[in-house]
Amino acid sequence: MTRLEQGSELDGFRIGPLIHAGAMARIYDVSYADGRQAPFPMVMKVPLMREGDGGENIVGFEIEHQMLQVLHGTYVPRFVAAGDLGRVPYLVMERLSGITLETWMMQKVNALEPIPLESIARMGAKLAQAVHSLHQQNVCHLDLKPANVMITDEDRVVLLDFGLSSHTDYPDLMAEEFRKAVGSPAWIAPEQVVGIRGDPRSDVFATGVILYEMATGELPFGYPTTSGGLRQRLWMSPRPPRAWRPDIPEWLQEIILRCLEPQASQRYPSAAHLMFDLRNPGQVKITERGKRMKGRGFWWHLRQWVRAAGMEYEPSPLPSRQISEVPIVMVAVPNEDVSDVTMYALRQATARSLGNRPGARLAAVTVVNTGITGSAQSRSETWMQRQHLSAFRKWTDGLDLSGHQVSFHVLESGDVAQALLRYAEGNNVSLIIMGAATHGLSMQQFVSTVPIRVAMYSPCTVILVKEPMPFLQLGDAD
């Protein structure tokens, strides 16, 4: 594939300067040849197809063409047009202004300073949100790495390069053409090594590798160059991040190592669960993973090796269905003007919902408006938080939470409905459970509107729980 000349025309596009020349493609700035204004800046990506190259480039081009036409949302570049494979293959898409996550990380390395922990959590949460958006559209990226993550000038994360991706509604061209593992060796998930494509937890693994690299400056599994080195991914565990960097808190190590479990079933069940923990570090349940200061021992690795010896390809379920089976369930718990009957009804509805959704996460949320000012505010708010958290734990005593993560959140707002809606949208909540009649507002004239507003504007399903009617006794009708 010869280099396109600046100023030339191709299918109605005027070729601008070469922006990037990589191993797989060249990227040019382009505009419309007839001079009309484009709705946004555009680039043209032209795959390299040199003599002696394998088929990965052209197959990857076809896959990315498929993906960009069907993907939507703020986490992917907007698609414009594609060229004919028989003439000049190309993809025209939105040009993003910013830097890649790889460049952002290198800037920190060159400054000889570790990436701040809060920046790791913030960037990781943004990345997990973008990944979850793909999975909701039945797409697994399968080549997540810092070079394929763009941080825009608006501090927005956008995912790039879908040449290895899998969409359940389209034939998996990469799986059909290549029976070996395809991906970037440092970030590839264990199940990808044996040809399993389409499991969203593979992207959770790759996100964990990126988090590990941001936290420690090291790759958890190095950069293997042989199939044998790649296959070690099926049973190896990395050195704990805190062994590299002692200031890493236990909650962050817990998150990273959970992402990197060799068995997909031991990782976060969805990127939404991962994002939830990164945004709520105080609610992360610390296990042996978070406390570990050295790698796992010989016997653990031997057991993993035996298990991995029989691991082979198996089909993956729909990503959207897989993540829907492990939702984040939010129960809106009132904190005043509420009867024991209402609290009991909420608990019963929550128990039923969790019982039907093994692995779901429960977020118990209440909204308060203190209106406190002055020097005693922080002490009073701390006391109020403790009171509500204590009430939360007492309320959940009657729930069977085995197999479920649970967290408690006290929000402060003068608008209860808006606070609940913001929380649900910001944390990828799939189901809201709340009382149909009351939600503890001090202004009683607005009580009835809270559940209605939440139900009307909620980004997810809402279950409104009514208080059970008292039994009618004989003679009451009189």
Secondary structure, DSSP 8 states (H G I E B T S, - for coil): -----TT-EETTEEEEEEEEE-SSEEEEEEEETT----SS-EEEEEE---TT--SHHHHHHHHHHHHHHH--STTS--EEEE--TTS---EEEE---EEEHHHHHHHHHHTT----HHHHHHHHHHHHHHHHHHHHTTEE-----GGGEEEETTS-EEE---TT-EETTS--HHHHH--S--S-TTT--HHHHTT----HHHHHHHHHHHHHHHHHSS-TT----SHHHHHGGGT-----HHHH-TTS-HHHHHHHHHHT-SSGGGS-SSHHHHHHHHH-GGG----HHHH--S---HHHHHHHHHHHHT--------HHHHHHTS-EEEEE---SS--HHHHHHHHHHHHHHHHTSTT-EEEEEEEE-----STTHHHHHHHHHHHHHHHHHHHGGGS--TT-EEEEEEEE-S-HHHHHHHHHHHTT--EEEEESS----SSGGGTTHHHHHHHHH-SSEEEEE--------TTTT-
